Each structure stands twice: as structure tokens, then as C-alpha cells.
């Protein structure tokens, strides 16, 4: 069993360039999204939420909630590091010797999707407001999971 897992993670993967570029695009959009929220958090800058209702800034209400940090660390900062890892994996995977790093995207993106589902649940059912930046990040996590699933399906796990 351990051999199969090791073989999966260290196996070189031949993937289309378009999938690698898609990983980079998702990574850069996610980095921009989470960077803006992190900047707003540390600079105490009001978040610009593009809503029709001017009296309620739902993005700011979500960002000000107790659920916007984990052990004192803003979730947006965790998102920044996640997307930096995704971008790094995407860039390094263009080198033939390091395509095995693409195998890491499936577990990373699966954890990100589970985390996003939890946060979306909290927004809808506990806080009562949605942050559109958070929804964008959740969508990007799901997109990354779909890309990594496509990569996973192209890998032959040795017996």
C-alpha cells in the first residue's frame, strides 16, 4: 500500500500544457482574491462588496466575523499561501523532471474544497451573509479540484 502511494506521488506525469496553464490562471486569480482580503484585514480597509443593497456590506460583515480567522490567522492569508503553493507547483511542473509535483494538487485541492464548503456553510447558515470574494475562492478551489482530478485520471498507478 505504501509503495502504491509513494509510486503515485513520485511518478512523472505527462500532462497537456493547457492544464498547466489553467492551474496557473486559477492560482493567480485566487492569489489576487485572497491578497485583497488579506490587505483589507491588516490595513483595516473596508472591503468593496459589489452588492445592490448599499446599507449592508455583506463582505465586510463576513470578514469581521469570528469565523474569518483560525488561531488568530486570517483565512485570507491561509488562502494566499495555498494559491502561492498552487502557482509554484504549476510553474515548476513545466520542467520535465518535476511534473510529479502535479500529483500533489489533488489532495491539496480536495482539502481546499472541504474548507470552502465549511466556510460557505458558515456564511449562509450562521453569519447570514455571503462574501463574494469567498465564493470566488470556493469556485476556484472546485475548479482546481476538477483540473487535478483530470490529471489524476491520466496517471497510471503501478501495481
C-alpha positions in Angstrom: 0.0 0.0 0.0 2.8 2.4 1.0 4.6 1.5 -2.3 1.5 2.5 -4.3 1.2 5.8 -2.5 4.9 6.5 -3.0 4.7 5.5 -6.6 1.7 7.8 -7.2 3.4 10.9 -5.7 6.8 10.3 -7.3 5.5 9.2 -10.8 6.3 11.6 -13.6 3.2 12.8 -15.3 2.8 13.8 -19.0 0.1 16.5 -19.0 -1.1 18.9 -21.6 0.3 22.4 -21.4 -3.3 23.8 -21.3 -3.9 22.1 -18.0 -0.7 23.6 -16.5 -1.7 27.0 -17.8 -5.2 26.5 -16.3 -3.5 25.7 -12.9 -1.5 29.0 -13.2 -4.6 31.1 -14.1 -6.6 29.7 -11.2 -3.7 30.2 -8.9 -3.1 33.8 -9.9 -6.8 34.7 -9.7 -7.0 33.1 -6.3 -3.9 34.9 -5.2 -5.3 38.3 -6.2 -8.6 37.5 -4.5 -7.0 36.4 -1.2 -4.4 39.1 -1.3 -7.0 41.8 -1.5 -8.8 40.3 1.5 -5.6 40.0 3.5 -4.7 43.6 2.7 -8.1 44.8 3.8 -7.7 42.7 7.0 -4.3 44.1 8.0 -4.9 47.7 6.9 -8.4 47.7 8.4 -9.6 48.9 5.0 -13.3 48.4 4.2 -13.9 45.7 1.7 -15.6 46.8 -1.5 -18.5 44.4 -1.9 -20.4 44.8 -5.1 -24.0 44.5 -3.9 -27.2 46.2 -4.8 -28.0 47.0 -1.1 -25.9 49.9 0.0 -26.9 49.6 3.6 -25.3 46.2 4.1 -21.7 45.4 3.1 -22.0 41.6 3.4 -18.3 41.0 2.6 -17.3 43.3 5.5 -19.7 41.5 7.8 -18.2 38.1 6.9 -14.7 39.5 7.2 -15.4 40.9 10.6 -17.0 37.7 12.0 -15.2 35.4 14.4 -15.0 32.8 11.6 -12.7 34.9 9.5 -9.6 33.7 11.4 -8.2 30.4 12.5 -6.0 30.5 15.6 -5.6 34.3 15.0 -4.5 33.8 11.4 -6.8 35.4 8.8 -8.3 32.8 6.4 -7.4 35.0 3.5 -3.7 34.7 4.5 -4.0 30.9 4.5 -5.6 31.2 1.1 -2.7 33.3 -0.1 -0.3 30.6 0.9 -2.4 28.0 -0.7 -2.5 29.8 -4.0 1.2 30.5 -3.8 1.8 26.8 -3.5 -0.5 26.1 -6.4 1.3 28.7 -8.6 4.7 27.2 -7.5 3.6 23.7 -8.4 2.2 25.0 -11.7 5.4 26.8 -12.6 7.8 24.1 -11.5 5.7 21.4 -13.4 6.8 23.0 -16.7 10.2 21.4 -16.1 10.1 17.8 -17.2 11.9 16.5 -14.1 9.3 18.0 -11.8 6.0 17.1 -13.3 5.4 14.6 -10.4 4.5 17.7 -8.3 1.2 17.9 -10.1 0.2 14.8 -8.1 0.1 17.0 -5.0 -2.7 19.1 -6.4 -5.4 16.5 -5.9 -5.1 16.2 -2.1 -4.4 19.9 -1.7 -7.4 21.0 -3.7 -9.6 18.4 -2.0 -8.7 19.9 1.4 -9.3 23.4 0.0 -12.8 22.4 -1.3 -13.7 20.9 2.1 -12.5 24.0 3.8 -14.5 26.2 1.3 -17.6 24.1 1.9 -17.4 24.6 5.6 -16.9 28.4 5.2 -19.8 28.7 2.8 -22.0 26.8 5.2 -20.9 29.3 8.0 -21.7 32.2 5.7 -25.1 31.0 4.8 -26.4 29.4 8.0 -24.5 31.1 10.8 -23.4 34.6 9.7 -26.4 35.0 7.3 -24.4 36.9 4.7 -22.3 36.0 1.7 -18.8 37.4 0.9 -18.5 37.3 -2.9 -14.7 37.1 -2.7 -15.1 34.0 -0.5 -17.5 32.5 -3.1 -14.9 33.2 -5.9 -12.3 31.4 -3.9 -14.6 28.4 -3.3 -15.3 28.3 -7.0 -11.6 28.4 -7.8 -10.9 25.6 -5.3 -13.6 23.5 -7.1 -12.1 24.3 -10.5 -8.7 23.3 -9.2 -10.1 20.1 -7.9 -11.6 19.4 -11.3 -8.3 20.1 -13.1 -6.4 17.9 -10.6 -9.0 15.1 -11.0 -8.4 15.2 -14.8 -4.7 15.0 -14.1 -5.2 12.1 -11.7 -7.2 10.2 -14.3 -4.3 10.4 -16.7 -1.9 8.8 -14.2 -1.4 5.0 -14.3 -0.7 3.8 -10.7 1.8 0.9 -10.8 0.8 -2.3 -9.1 
